[in-house]
Amino acid sequence: MDGWVFDLGFWLASVLPQLIVLAAVLWGLWLLVARLRKKPVVWSWQWAIDHAIKIFVPAWLILSGIAVWVVMQLADPCAGTTRVCPPVQWIRPGYLAEDFRNLLWAASLVFGGAGAGAALINALRRTRLMQDEHSLKQAEHRLAERGRDAETFSRAVDQLGSDQTAIRLGAIYALEGLMRSAFAEGGDKIFGRQIGETLAAFVREQSVSMAQIVSEWDSEAQEEQEKGRLKGHRLKVDLEAAAVVISRSWPYEYRPDLDSDGGVDLSWSCLFRLRMPTKADMRGFNLVCADLRGCKLDSVDLRGAWLFEADFRLAQIKGADISSTVFYAPSGAVSKPSVTSKQIKLARWRFGEPPILPPEVDLSHRGDGKPFDDPSPFDESWMKDVGPNGIS
């Protein structure tokens, strides 16, 4: 009985590496054929990740079989010689228990490694699936949030046409909240630009009625204006709020390009006595032929803005940066300075705080409309007429 068991164990030990290699190859071929019968395999890294276990286990068994074969070759003392040696005895007489223990240890190492690798791959796949599920939930949340934003946007746009100023103001600030969210990290920048363009269109449309009001000034007001005094109506609060929101919540890097898209289009708008916050960012604004009479633009950043033929009469531009404004004709063939000395001559600023101008534009007065060599004290009467906030 012991001899029969020994012979069986010796035979199994002799053919075990070959059986492992053959089983692994057959398993891999079976998996491949089964996969191809379902649908053609598109070989890619993604496919390899999705079928990592099916690829790893056969590969591990094949490599283990190859490793056993290599060890056998290296352990053969007669390899590379003309000597003939007896085959390697996996089960040696008298060492049955020890040799079986070694074989079991080797088999457990092979199959245990395969199982551990498969478990690790499965854990990584589960982690990836959880990440995908989390990403899907985030996408669903963003989709639902965008749906709410679209509803809020539609409602706010409807409210912009209300006859009540308070309702229009609420709509403007609701749109500002949407704009800030859109331009935040991960937001919909296209949606944010649509909101900004909607507010710019609102300013242009509302300024039409403002222009009609301004045009109704009587001759006395015109005479006062010629004397360096500006009287008349103040800009509508909702129109002013929209202009402030655009400069405050529309980041410059996401504003439309002036050359290709026309910039933040407020051209031909009547912004009479517009009060912008100090150091407001108005870069990229298209203010061509805009009515900026009496505007408060102290320390405003107007670099890169188009101010061609804008009306600066008694506009407060203390410390405003207008140093790099160039107007390009629609054809792109002609370019000229956006601001001229003639325009600046009509503006006003505090003593010693002139605007920053392009090199080709000279300061034509000291800030109160009088030449630099005028010995009289600085005239601040225009500040009283226009007021620190642009109000008579």
MIBARO-406410 format. One line per 10 residues: their letters; for each residue z, x, y of N, C-alpha, C, CB. Coordinates in steps of 0.2 Angstrom, whole numbers. Atoms other than C-alpha are relative to their C-alpha. Glycine has a CB too. Layout:
N
a) Z/X/Y/Z/X/Y/Z/X/Y/Z/X/Y | ...
REM end
This chain:
392
mdgwvfdlgf) 0/4/-6/0/0/0/0/4/6/6/-5/0 | 0/-4/-6/4/14/12/-6/4/1/6/5/-1 | 6/-4/0/-12/23/8/-5/-5/3/-2/2/-6 | 5/5/-2/-22/7/12/1/-1/8/1/-7/-4 | -1/1/-7/-13/4/29/-2/7/4/8/-1/1 | 1/-7/-3/-15/23/33/-8/0/1/2/6/-4 | 7/-1/0/-34/22/29/-3/-5/6/-3/-2/-6 | 2/5/-5/-36/6/40/2/2/7/3/-7/-2 | -2/-2/-6/-26/13/54/-5/6/2/7/2/0 | 4/-5/-1/-36/29/53/-7/-2/2/-1/5/-6
wlasvlpqli) 7/2/-2/-53/20/54/0/-4/7/-2/-5/-6 | -1/3/-6/-47/9/68/0/5/6/5/-5/0 | -1/-5/-5/-42/24/78/-6/4/1/6/5/-2 | 6/-4/-1/-58/33/75/-5/-4/4/-3/2/-7 | 5/4/-3/-69/18/81/3/-3/6/-3/-5/-5 | -3/4/-6/-57/12/95/-4/1/6/7/2/0 | 4/-1/-6/-66/21/109/-6/-3/0/0/7/1 | 7/3/1/-83/15/103/1/-7/1/-3/2/-6 | -1/8/0/-76/-3/101/1/-2/7/5/-2/-4 | -2/1/-7/-69/-2/119/-6/0/4/5/4/2
vlaavlwglw) 6/-1/-4/-85/4/127/-5/-6/-2/-3/7/-2 | 5/5/2/-96/-8/117/3/-7/2/0/-1/-8 | -3/6/-2/-84/-23/121/-1/-1/8/7/-1/-2 | 0/1/-7/-84/-19/139/-8/-1/3/2/7/4 | 7/1/-2/-103/-17/140/-3/-7/-2/-4/5/-4 | 2/7/2/-106/-34/131/3/-5/5/2/-1/-7 | -3/4/-4/-93/-42/142/-4/0/7/7/1/1 | 4/0/-7/-102/-36/158/-7/-3/0/0/7/2 | 7/3/1/-119/-41/151/1/-7/0/-3/3/-6 | -1/7/0/-112/-58/147/1/-3/7/5/-2/-5
llvarlrkkp) -1/3/-6/-105/-61/164/-6/1/5/6/4/3 | 6/0/-4/-121/-55/172/-5/-5/-2/-3/7/0 | 5/5/2/-132/-66/162/2/-7/2/-1/0/-8 | -3/7/-2/-120/-81/165/-1/-1/7/7/0/-2 | 1/1/-8/-121/-78/184/-7/-1/1/3/7/3 | 7/1/-2/-140/-76/184/-3/-7/-2/-4/6/-3 | 2/6/3/-142/-92/174/2/-6/5/3/-2/-7 | -2/5/-5/-132/-102/187/-5/1/7/7/1/2 | 5/-1/-5/-142/-95/202/-1/8/1/3/-3/7 | 2/-7/-1/-150/-78/207/6/3/4/-6/1/3
vvwswqwaid) -5/-4/-3/-138/-65/213/-3/4/6/4/5/-5 | 2/-4/-6/-140/-59/231/5/6/1/0/-4/6 | -5/-5/0/-132/-42/230/1/2/7/-4/6/-4 | -3/-2/-7/-121/-38/245/7/2/-1/-2/-5/5 | -7/-1/0/-104/-32/249/4/-6/-1/2/4/6 | -3/6/0/-99/-50/251/0/-2/-7/-3/-5/5 | 1/2/7/-105/-54/234/5/4/-5/-7/0/-3 | -5/-4/4/-95/-39/227/7/-2/1/-2/7/2 | -7/2/-1/-79/-44/235/1/-7/-3/1/-1/8 | -1/6/3/-81/-62/229/1/0/-8/-5/-5/2
haikifvpaw) 0/-1/7/-83/-56/211/3/7/-2/-7/0/-3 | -3/-6/1/-72/-41/212/3/1/-7/5/2/5 | -3/0/7/-62/-45/196/-5/0/-5/4/-6/-1 | 6/-1/5/-78/-48/186/-3/6/0/-5/-6/1 | 3/-6/0/-84/-32/191/5/6/-2/-3/2/7 | -5/-5/1/-68/-22/190/2/1/-7/6/-1/5 | -3/-1/7/-62/-26/173/-5/3/-5/2/-7/-3 | 5/-3/4/-78/-22/164/-1/8/2/-7/-3/0 | 1/-7/-2/-80/-6/174/6/4/-2/-1/0/8 | -6/-4/2/-62/-1/171/0/2/-8/6/-4/1
lilsgiavwv) 1/-1/7/-65/-3/152/-5/5/-2/-1/-7/-4 | 5/-5/1/-81/6/152/2/7/2/-6/-2/4 | -2/-7/-2/-74/21/162/6/2/-4/3/-1/7 | -6/-2/4/-58/21/151/-3/2/-7/5/-6/-2 | 4/-2/7/-70/22/135/-3/7/2/-5/-5/-2 | 3/-6/-2/-79/36/144/5/6/0/-5/0/6 | -6/-5/-1/-63/45/148/2/2/-7/5/-3/4 | -2/-2/7/-58/44/130/-5/5/-4/2/-6/-4 | 5/-4/3/-74/51/124/0/7/3/-7/-3/1 | 0/-7/-3/-73/65/137/6/4/-3/0/0/7
vmqladpcag) -6/-3/3/-56/69/131/-1/3/-7/6/-4/1 | 1/-2/7/-61/70/113/-5/6/0/-4/-6/-4 | 4/-6/0/-75/82/118/3/6/2/-6/-2/4 | -4/-6/-3/-64/93/128/5/2/-5/3/-2/6 | -5/-2/5/-51/93/114/-3/3/-7/4/-6/-2 | 4/-3/6/-64/98/100/0/7/1/-7/-3/-1 | 0/-8/0/-61/117/97/-7/2/-2/5/3/-4 | 6/-2/2/-78/118/90/-6/-2/4/-2/-2/-7 | 6/2/-4/-88/111/104/-3/6/4/3/-5/6 | 3/-5/-3/-101/122/111/-1/6/-5/3/2/6
ttrvcppvqw) 0/-5/5/-100/133/95/-4/-2/-6/7/3/-2 | 3/2/7/-109/134/78/5/-1/-5/-4/6/-2 | -5/2/5/-93/131/69/0/-7/-1/7/3/2 | -1/7/2/-90/115/60/7/-1/-1/-4/-2/-6 | -7/2/0/-73/107/63/1/-7/-3/3/1/7 | -1/7/3/-66/92/54/1/-5/6/7/0/-4 | -1/5/-6/-65/76/65/7/0/2/-3/-6/-2 | -6/1/-3/-51/73/76/4/-6/-4/0/-2/8 | -4/5/3/-37/64/67/4/-4/4/4/3/-6 | -4/4/-5/-30/50/77/7/-2/-4/-4/-7/2
irpgylaedf) -6/2/4/-18/45/63/1/6/-5/0/-7/-4 | -1/-6/5/-11/61/54/5/-2/-5/2/6/4 | -5/1/5/-2/60/38/7/3/2/-2/3/-7 | -6/-3/-1/16/62/40/3/-2/8/1/7/-1 | -1/1/-7/15/57/59/-2/-7/2/-3/5/4 | 3/6/-1/11/39/57/3/-4/6/1/-5/-7 | -3/3/-5/24/32/68/-1/3/7/8/0/-1 | 2/-3/-7/21/44/82/-7/-1/2/2/8/-1 | 7/1/-2/2/43/82/-1/-8/2/-4/2/-6 | 1/7/-2/3/24/82/3/-2/7/3/-5/-5
rnllwaaslv) -3/1/-7/15/25/97/-4/3/5/7/3/0 | 5/-3/-5/3/36/106/-6/-4/1/-2/7/-2 | 5/5/-1/-11/24/103/2/-6/3/-3/-1/-7 | -3/6/-4/-1/10/109/1/1/7/6/-3/-3 | -1/-2/-7/3/19/124/-6/1/4/4/7/0 | 7/-1/-3/-15/24/128/-3/-7/1/-4/4/-5 | 3/6/-1/-21/6/125/4/-4/5/1/-4/-7 | -4/3/-6/-7/-1/136/-2/3/7/8/0/-1 | 2/-3/-6/-12/11/149/-7/-2/2/0/8/0 | 6/2/-2/-30/6/148/0/-8/2/-5/0/-6
fggagagaal) 0/7/-1/-27/-13/147/5/-2/6/1/-4/-6 | -5/1/-5/-12/-12/158/-3/1/7/6/3/-1 | 3/-2/-7/-22/-3/172/-5/-6/2/-4/6/-1 | 5/6/-1/-36/-17/170/4/-6/3/-4/-1/-6 | -4/5/-2/-23/-30/172/3/0/7/5/-2/-5 | -3/-1/-7/-14/-22/187/-6/0/5/3/7/0 | 6/0/-5/-31/-19/196/-2/-7/1/-6/4/-3 | 2/7/-1/-36/-37/193/5/-4/4/-1/-4/-7 | -5/3/-4/-19/-43/199/0/2/8/7/1/-3 | 0/-2/-7/-21/-33/215/-6/-3/3/0/8/0
inalrrtrlm) 6/3/-3/-39/-39/218/2/-7/1/-6/1/-5 | -1/7/-1/-33/-57/215/5/-1/6/3/-3/-6 | -4/1/-6/-19/-54/228/-3/1/6/6/5/-1 | 4/-1/-7/-31/-47/241/-4/-6/1/-4/6/-1 | 5/6/-1/-43/-62/238/4/-6/2/-3/-2/-7 | -5/6/-2/-28/-74/240/1/1/8/6/0/-4 | -1/-1/-7/-24/-65/256/-6/-1/5/2/7/1 | 6/1/-4/-42/-66/262/-1/-7/1/-6/3/-3 | 1/7/-1/-43/-84/258/5/-4/5/1/-3/-7 | -5/2/-5/-27/-87/268/-2/1/7/7/2/-2
qdehslkqae) 2/-2/-6/-34/-78/282/-6/-5/2/-2/7/1 | 5/4/-1/-50/-88/281/2/-7/2/-5/0/-6 | -3/6/-1/-40/-104/280/3/-1/7/5/-2/-5 | -3/0/-7/-30/-99/296/-6/0/5/4/6/0 | 6/0/-5/-47/-95/305/-3/-7/0/-5/5/-2 | 3/7/-1/-54/-112/300/5/-5/3/-1/-2/-8 | -5/5/-3/-38/-121/306/-1/2/8/7/1/-2 | 1/-2/-7/-40/-111/323/-7/-2/2/0/8/0 | 6/2/-3/-58/-115/324/0/-8/1/-6/1/-5 | -1/8/-1/-54/-134/321/4/-1/6/3/-3/-6
hrlaergrda) -4/2/-6/-41/-133/334/-4/2/7/7/5/0 | 4/-1/-5/-53/-125/346/-5/-5/1/-3/7/0 | 5/5/0/-66/-138/342/3/-6/3/-3/-1/-7 | -3/6/-2/-53/-152/345/2/1/8/6/-1/-4 | -2/-2/-7/-47/-143/361/-7/-1/5/3/7/1 | 6/1/-4/-65/-142/367/-2/-7/1/-6/4/-3 | 2/7/-1/-68/-160/364/5/-3/5/1/-4/-7 | -4/3/-6/-53/-164/375/-2/3/6/8/2/-2 | 2/-3/-6/-59/-152/388/-6/-4/2/-1/7/-1 | 6/4/-2/-76/-161/388/2/-7/2/-5/0/-6
etfsravdql) -2/6/-3/-68/-177/390/4/0/7/5/-4/-5 | -3/-1/-6/-57/-171/404/-5/2/5/6/6/0 | 5/-2/-5/-72/-163/412/-4/-6/2/-5/5/-3 | 4/6/-1/-82/-179/411/4/-5/5/-2/-4/-6 | -5/4/-4/-67/-189/418/0/3/8/6/-1/-3 | -1/-4/-6/-65/-176/432/-6/-1/5/2/7/0 | 6/0/-4/-83/-176/437/-1/-8/3/-6/1/-4 | 0/6/-2/-82/-195/438/4/-1/6/1/-5/-5 | -5/1/-6/-67/-194/450/-2/4/6/7/3/-3 | 2/-3/-6/-76/-182/461/-4/-5/5/-5/6/-2
gsdqtairlg) 3/5/-4/-86/-197/467/4/-5/3/-6/-3/-4 | -4/5/-3/-71/-207/472/0/0/7/7/1/-3 | -1/0/-7/-68/-213/489/6/2/3/-1/-8/2 | -7/-2/-2/-50/-208/489/0/8/0/5/-3/-4 | -1/-7/0/-47/-190/494/5/3/-5/2/3/7 | -5/-2/5/-32/-188/483/-2/0/-7/7/-5/0 | 3/0/6/-42/-193/468/-5/6/-1/-3/-7/-1 | 5/-6/0/-55/-180/472/4/6/0/-5/0/6 | -4/-6/0/-42/-167/475/3/1/-7/6/0/5 | -3/0/7/-34/-171/458/-6/2/-5/3/-6/-2
aiyaleglmr) 5/-2/4/-51/-169/450/-2/7/1/-6/-5/1 | 1/-7/-1/-54/-152/458/5/4/-4/0/1/8 | -5/-4/3/-38/-145/452/0/-1/-8/7/-2/3 | 1/0/8/-41/-152/434/-5/4/-2/-1/-8/-1 | 5/-5/2/-57/-143/434/2/7/1/-6/-2/5 | -2/-6/-1/-49/-128/440/4/2/-7/5/1/6 | -4/-1/6/-37/-129/425/-5/1/-6/5/-5/-2 | 5/-1/5/-52/-131/413/-3/7/1/-5/-5/0 | 3/-6/-2/-60/-116/422/4/6/-2/-2/1/7 | -5/-5/2/-45/-105/419/0/1/-7/7/-1/3
safaeggdki) -1/0/7/-44/-109/401/-7/3/-3/1/-7/-3 | 7/-2/2/-63/-106/399/-1/7/0/-6/-4/3 | 1/-7/-1/-63/-89/406/6/4/-3/0/1/8 | -5/-4/3/-47/-84/397/-3/3/-7/6/-4/-2 | 2/-3/6/-48/-73/381/-2/-5/-5/5/5/-2 | 1/4/5/-57/-82/368/-3/-7/2/5/-2/-5 | 3/6/-3/-63/-96/380/-7/-1/0/3/-1/7 | 7/2/-1/-80/-104/382/-3/2/7/-2/-7/-2 | 3/-2/-7/-88/-94/396/-5/-4/3/-2/8/-1 | 5/5/-3/-103/-105/397/3/-6/3/-5/-1/-6
fgrqigetla) -3/6/-2/-92/-120/399/3/2/7/5/-3/-5 | -3/-2/-7/-83/-111/413/-5/1/5/4/7/-1 | 6/0/-5/-99/-107/422/-2/-7/2/-5/5/-3 | 2/7/-2/-104/-125/421/5/-3/4/-1/-4/-7 | -5/3/-5/-88/-130/429/0/3/7/8/1/-3 | 1/-3/-7/-90/-117/443/-6/-3/3/0/7/-1 | 6/2/-3/-108/-123/446/1/-7/2/-6/1/-5 | -1/7/-2/-102/-141/446/4/0/7/4/-4/-5 | -4/0/-6/-89/-137/460/-4/3/6/6/5/-1 | 4/-3/-6/-102/-127/470/-5/-6/2/-4/6/-3
afvreqsvsm) 4/5/-2/-114/-142/469/4/-5/4/-3/-3/-6 | -4/5/-4/-100/-153/475/1/2/7/7/-1/-3 | -1/-2/-7/-97/-142/490/-7/-1/4/2/8/0 | 7/1/-3/-116/-142/494/-1/-7/2/-5/3/-4 | 1/7/-2/-116/-161/493/4/-3/5/0/-4/-7 | -4/3/-5/-101/-165/503/-1/3/6/8/2/-3 | 1/-4/-6/-106/-152/516/-5/-4/4/-1/7/-1 | 6/4/-3/-121/-164/520/4/-5/5/-4/-3/-5 | -3/5/-4/-109/-177/527/4/4/6/5/-5/-4 | -3/-4/-5/-99/-163/536/-5/2/5/4/6/-4
aqivsewdse) 5/-2/-5/-115/-157/544/-1/-6/5/-6/3/-3 | 1/6/-5/-118/-175/551/5/-1/5/-1/-6/-5 | -5/1/-5/-101/-176/558/0/6/6/7/1/-4 | 0/-5/-4/-102/-159/566/-6/-1/5/-1/7/-3 | 5/1/-5/-119/-163/574/1/-6/5/-7/-2/-5 | -1/5/-5/-112/-178/583/5/2/5/4/-6/-4 | -4/-2/-6/-102/-167/595/-4/-2/6/1/8/-1 | 3/2/-7/-104/-172/613/-2/6/4/4/-5/4 | 2/-5/-4/-111/-161/626/6/4/3/-4/-2/6 | -6/-4/-2/-94/-156/632/3/5/-5/6/-5/2
aqeeqekgrl) -2/-4/5/-90/-149/615/-4/6/0/1/-3/-7 | 5/-5/0/-106/-139/616/2/5/5/-7/-2/0 | -2/-4/-6/-101/-132/633/6/4/-2/1/-4/6 | -6/-4/1/-84/-127/627/-1/6/-5/6/-5/-3 | 2/-5/5/-92/-118/612/-3/6/3/-4/-3/-5 | 4/-6/-4/-103/-108/624/5/4/4/-5/-3/5 | -5/-4/-3/-87/-103/633/4/4/-4/4/-4/5 | -4/-4/5/-80/-95/617/6/-5/-2/3/6/4 | -6/5/2/-69/-111/613/-4/-4/-5/3/-4/6 | 2/4/5/-72/-120/597/4/-6/-2/-1/4/-7
kghrlkvdle) -4/6/1/-67/-138/596/-4/-5/-5/2/-4/6 | 4/5/4/-72/-152/584/4/-2/-6/-7/3/-2 | -3/2/6/-68/-158/567/2/6/-5/-4/-5/-4 | -2/-5/5/-59/-148/553/-4/-2/-7/7/0/-1 | 3/1/6/-67/-146/536/4/-4/-5/-1/7/-4 | -3/4/5/-64/-159/523/5/4/-5/-5/-4/-4 | -4/-4/4/-49/-154/513/-2/0/-7/7/-4/0 | 2/-1/7/-57/-158/496/-6/5/0/-2/-7/-3 | 5/-5/0/-72/-148/501/3/7/0/-5/-1/6 | -3/-7/0/-61/-133/506/3/2/-6/5/-1/6
aaavvisrsw) -3/-1/7/-51/-135/490/-5/3/-5/4/-6/-2 | 5/-1/5/-67/-134/480/-2/8/1/-6/-4/0 | 2/-7/-2/-72/-118/489/5/5/-2/-2/1/7 | -6/-4/1/-55/-110/487/1/1/-8/7/-3/3 | -1/-1/7/-54/-114/468/-6/4/-3/-1/-7/-3 | 5/-4/3/-71/-106/465/1/7/1/-7/-2/4 | -1/-7/-1/-66/-90/473/6/2/-4/1/1/8 | -6/-2/3/-49/-90/465/0/0/-8/6/-5/2 | 0/1/7/-53/-95/447/-6/1/-4/2/-7/-2 | 7/-2/3/-71/-90/444/0/8/0/-6/-3/3
pyeyrpdlds) 0/-8/0/-70/-71/439/-6/2/2/3/3/-6 | 7/-2/-3/-83/-61/448/-4/3/-6/2/6/4 | 4/-3/6/-89/-53/431/-4/-6/-3/4/4/-5 | 3/6/3/-93/-71/425/-4/-4/5/5/-4/-3 | 4/4/-5/-102/-77/441/-7/2/-1/2/2/7 | 7/-1/1/-121/-79/441/-2/6/4/-4/-6/1 | 3/-6/-4/-131/-64/447/-4/-3/6/-4/4/-5 | 4/2/-6/-138/-66/464/-7/1/0/3/4/6 | 7/-2/0/-154/-58/461/-4/-5/-5/-2/7/-2 | 4/4/5/-159/-68/445/2/-7/0/2/3/-7
dggvdlswsc) -2/7/1/-148/-84/446/2/-3/7/6/0/-5 | -1/3/-7/-145/-86/465/8/0/1/-2/-7/0 | -7/-1/-1/-126/-82/463/4/-7/1/1/4/7 | -3/6/-1/-113/-95/468/-3/-3/6/8/2/1 | 4/3/-5/-124/-106/477/3/-5/5/-6/-3/-3 | -2/4/-6/-117/-112/494/-4/0/6/8/2/2 | 4/-1/-6/-132/-109/504/-1/-7/4/-7/2/-3 | 2/6/-5/-136/-121/519/6/-5/0/-6/-3/-3 | -6/5/0/-118/-128/517/3/0/6/5/2/-6 | -4/1/-7/-108/-134/532/7/2/-2/-1/-6/3
lfrlrmptka) -7/-2/2/-92/-124/529/4/1/7/0/6/-4 | -3/0/-6/-86/-127/547/8/0/0/-2/-6/5 | -7/-1/0/-68/-121/549/3/1/-7/3/-5/4 | -3/-2/7/-66/-116/531/5/5/0/-6/2/-5 | -6/-4/0/-49/-108/528/0/3/-7/6/-4/2 | -1/-4/6/-50/-95/514/7/4/0/-6/4/-1 | -6/-4/0/-34/-87/508/-2/8/1/3/0/-7 | 0/-7/-1/-31/-69/513/-2/4/-6/6/3/3 | 3/-4/5/-41/-57/502/-3/-4/-6/6/5/-3 | 3/4/5/-50/-70/493/-6/3/-2/-2/-7/3
dmrgfnlvca) 6/-4/3/-64/-64/482/-6/-5/0/1/1/-8 | 6/4/-1/-81/-71/488/-6/4/-2/0/-3/7 | 6/-4/2/-92/-58/480/-5/-4/-4/3/7/-5 | 5/3/4/-108/-64/473/-1/-7/3/2/-1/-7 | 1/7/-3/-108/-80/485/-6/1/4/6/-1/5 | 6/1/-3/-124/-86/491/1/-4/6/-6/-3/-4 | -2/4/-6/-120/-91/509/-6/1/5/6/3/4 | 6/0/-4/-138/-90/516/0/-6/4/-7/1/-4 | 1/6/-5/-140/-101/532/6/-4/0/-6/-4/-1 | -6/4/0/-122/-107/529/3/-1/7/5/2/-5
dlrgckldsv) -4/1/-6/-112/-114/544/7/2/-1/-1/-8/2 | -7/-3/0/-97/-103/545/4/0/6/0/7/-3 | -3/0/-7/-92/-107/563/8/-1/-1/-3/-5/4 | -7/1/0/-73/-105/565/3/1/-7/1/-7/2 | -3/-1/7/-70/-100/547/5/5/0/-5/2/-5 | -6/-5/0/-54/-90/543/-2/4/-7/7/-4/-1 | 3/-4/6/-61/-76/532/4/7/0/-7/1/0 | -4/-6/-1/-47/-63/535/1/4/-7/7/-2/3 | 0/-5/6/-48/-48/523/-4/-3/-6/7/1/-2 | 4/3/6/-60/-58/512/-5/5/-3/-4/-7/2
dlrgawlfea) 4/-5/3/-70/-48/500/-7/-3/-1/2/2/-7 | 7/3/0/-89/-52/503/-5/5/-2/-1/-3/7 | 4/-5/3/-96/-37/495/-5/-3/-5/3/6/-3 | 5/2/5/-113/-41/487/-2/-8/2/2/0/-7 | 1/7/-1/-113/-59/495/-7/0/5/6/-3/4 | 6/1/-4/-129/-65/504/3/-4/6/-6/-4/-4 | -2/4/-6/-125/-70/522/-6/0/5/6/4/3 | 6/0/-4/-143/-70/529/0/-6/4/-6/1/-4 | 1/5/-5/-144/-80/545/6/-5/-1/-6/-4/-1 | -6/4/-1/-126/-87/542/3/0/7/5/2/-5
dfrlaqikga) -3/1/-7/-118/-94/558/7/2/0/-1/-7/2 | -6/-3/-1/-103/-83/562/4/-2/6/0/7/-1 | -3/1/-7/-98/-91/579/7/-1/-1/-4/-6/3 | -7/0/0/-80/-88/581/4/0/-7/3/-6/4 | -3/-1/7/-77/-85/563/5/6/0/-5/1/-5 | -5/-5/0/-61/-75/560/-1/5/-6/7/-3/-1 | 2/-4/6/-66/-60/549/4/7/1/-8/2/1 | -5/-6/0/-51/-48/552/0/3/-7/7/-2/3 | -1/-3/6/-52/-35/539/-5/-2/-6/7/0/-2 | 4/2/5/-66/-43/529/-5/5/-2/-4/-7/2
disstvfyap) 5/-5/3/-77/-32/518/-7/-3/-1/3/3/-6 | 7/3/0/-95/-36/522/-4/7/-1/-2/-4/6 | 3/-6/-1/-100/-18/519/-6/1/-5/5/6/-2 | 6/-1/4/-113/-20/505/-4/-7/-2/2/3/-7 | 4/7/1/-122/-37/508/-7/2/2/3/-5/5 | 8/-1/-1/-141/-36/506/-3/-6/-3/-2/6/-4 | 3/6/1/-152/-51/506/-7/2/-3/-1/-5/6 | 6/-1/3/-167/-51/494/-4/-6/1/0/3/-7 | 4/6/0/-182/-62/497/-1/-3/-7/-7/2/4 | 1/3/7/-186/-74/483/-5/4/-4/-2/-7/0
sgavskpsvt) 6/-4/3/-202/-64/479/3/7/-3/-6/1/5 | -3/-6/2/-191/-49/477/-4/6/3/-1/1/-7 | 3/-5/-3/-203/-39/488/3/3/6/-7/-2/1 | -3/-1/-7/-193/-39/504/7/0/-1/-3/-4/6 | -8/0/0/-175/-34/506/2/2/7/3/5/-5 | -3/-2/-6/-165/-33/522/7/-1/0/-4/-5/5 | -7/1/-1/-147/-32/528/2/-7/0/3/4/6 | -2/7/-1/-138/-48/525/3/-2/6/4/-2/-6 | -4/2/-6/-128/-47/540/-3/5/6/8/2/-1 | 3/-3/-5/-134/-42/557/5/1/6/-7/-3/3
skqiklarwr) -4/-1/-5/-126/-36/573/1/-6/4/-2/6/5 | 0/6/-3/-131/-52/581/5/-5/-2/-7/-3/0 | -5/5/3/-121/-62/569/7/2/1/-1/-1/-8 | -7/-3/-1/-106/-51/570/3/-1/7/1/7/-2 | -2/0/-7/-106/-52/589/3/-7/1/-6/1/4 | -3/7/-1/-102/-71/587/7/-1/-3/-5/-5/-2 | -6/1/3/-87/-68/576/6/3/4/0/4/-7 | -6/-2/-4/-69/-64/581/5/3/-5/3/-6/3 | -5/-3/4/-55/-53/574/6/3/4/-3/6/-4 | -6/-3/-4/-38/-46/579/-1/7/2/6/-1/-4
fgeppilppe) 1/-6/-3/-37/-31/590/2/6/-5/5/1/6 | -1/-6/5/-38/-15/579/-1/-2/-7/7/2/1 | 1/2/7/-42/-25/563/-7/-2/-1/5/-5/-2 | 7/3/0/-61/-26/563/-2/0/-7/-5/5/3 | 2/0/7/-71/-30/547/-4/6/-2/-5/-6/0 | 3/-6/3/-79/-17/536/-7/-2/0/3/2/-7 | 7/2/-1/-98/-18/540/-4/6/-3/-2/-1/7 | 5/-5/2/-113/-9/533/-1/5/5/-7/-4/-2 | 1/-5/-5/-118/7/541/-5/-2/6/-2/7/-3 | 5/1/-5/-133/0/550/2/-6/5/-6/-2/-3
vdlshrgdgk) -3/5/-4/-122/-14/558/5/3/5/2/-6/-4 | -5/-3/-5/-112/-9/574/4/-6/2/-4/3/6 | -5/5/-4/-97/-18/581/-2/0/7/7/3/-1 | 2/1/-7/-103/-25/597/5/-2/5/-5/-6/0 | -6/2/-5/-86/-30/604/6/2/-3/0/-7/2 | -6/-2/2/-68/-26/602/4/-5/-4/4/2/5 | -3/6/4/-64/-43/593/1/-6/4/7/3/-2 | -1/6/-4/-62/-55/607/-6/-2/4/6/1/5 | 6/1/-3/-80/-55/612/-2/4/6/0/-7/2 | 1/-4/-6/-78/-42/626/-2/7/-3/6/0/4
pfddpspfde) 2/-6/2/-86/-25/625/6/5/0/-5/3/5 | -6/-5/1/-75/-10/620/2/3/7/-2/6/-5 | -2/-4/-7/-75/-2/638/3/-5/5/-6/3/3 | -3/5/-5/-68/-18/646/7/1/1/-1/-8/-3 | -7/-2/-1/-52/-13/654/5/-6/0/1/3/7 | -5/6/0/-44/-31/653/3/0/-6/-4/-6/2 | -4/1/6/-31/-35/641/-4/-4/-6/7/-3/1 | 3/3/5/-36/-41/624/1/-8/0/3/2/-7 | 0/7/-1/-40/-60/625/1/-3/-6/-7/-3/4 | -2/3/6/-31/-70/612/-1/-8/1/7/2/-2
swmkdvgpng) 1/7/-1/-36/-87/619/-4/-4/-6/-3/-2/7 | 4/3/6/-49/-90/605/5/-1/-6/-5/5/-2 | -5/1/5/-34/-88/593/4/-7/1/5/5/-1 | -4/7/-1/-25/-103/601/-5/-6/-1/2/0/7 | 5/5/1/-41/-113/601/-2/-2/-7/-7/1/4 | 2/1/7/-46/-110/583/7/-1/-4/-4/6/-2 | -6/1/4/-28/-108/577/0/5/-6/1/-7/-2 | -1/-5/5/-21/-96/564/-3/-3/-7/7/2/-1 | 3/3/6/-27/-109/551/-6/-3/1/5/-5/-3 | 7/3/-1/-43/-114/559/0/-7/3/-4/0/-6
is) -1/7/-2/-36/-130/567/1/1/8/6/-3/-3 | 0/0/-8/-38/-134/586/7/-3/1/-5/-5/3
REM end
